[in-house]
């Protein structure tokens, strides 16, 4: 019997991933953990993923076979406390990889990000293999994590799998400190005030993905036969790409008087160093990835639920 452990389960991805895993595996076979256990449904535990002994005890006691490691300090927040972000993002990954190396886990999922790319990465149709020179501590930790995942697979046979998530759009949780969070904030502001001030410039194009597509990609990758997983650093995946101005225009189908202003801040430099659109041909070829949400369909879903 497979049993899954989700670290960082109260976050944007974790909230929906836990529900999807439980629908597949059964409620009792998916354990959710976070610093804020009160936000979780049982079975759940309060856990600081930096506490290696507590994590090890939980994995062994509950006979966990796979871990979804979602703990991270995101891009904008990480720039305010870079050393803490590096320590959190890297040490928690080592804790999980070492448990797998020792044979306690069959499979590990760890998410990378478009933040692992940088200003010398081709911005349009970013290939799977391209220059990577991240400019944030979050991106640096993601690039380093990709290389460690590859290393643990090659040296120790760890079955670790990863996706480079684009910006993720969801109505179930509030933004968590990421540079792409404007694309969630705007829906709340449109409903409340009918106006929004974007912290990114009007023409800043970024790759994005509806959370349902992101969860489906994650589960598809983890359920794929091992011989289909050709890349052990991290796979490019794509959904849609748009600018703040294009998002606002689509939203005006629901909020015709939506007023947009633009006041780029320090997050603009971060966004400008990231890809505008990614080539996810390897994910499509290896394990059959296909996105389902267009921009208008994503907007319709967000408006319906916020």
Secondary structure, 3 states (H helix, E strand, C coil): CCCEEEECCCCHHHHHHHHHHHHHHCHHHEEEEECCHHHCCCCEEECCCCCHHHHHHHHHHCCCCEEEECCCCCHHHHCCCHHHHHHHHHHHHHHHHHHHHCCCCCEEEECEEHHHCCCCCCCCCECCCCCCCCCCHHHHHHHHHHHHHHHHHHHHCCCEECEEECEEECCCCCCCCCHHHHHHHHHHHHHHCCEEEECCCCCCCEEEEEHHHHHHHHHHHHHCCHHHCCCCCCEECCCEEECHHHHHHHHCCCCCCCEEEECCCHHHHHHHCCCCCECCHHHHHHHCCCCCCCHHHHHHHHHHHC
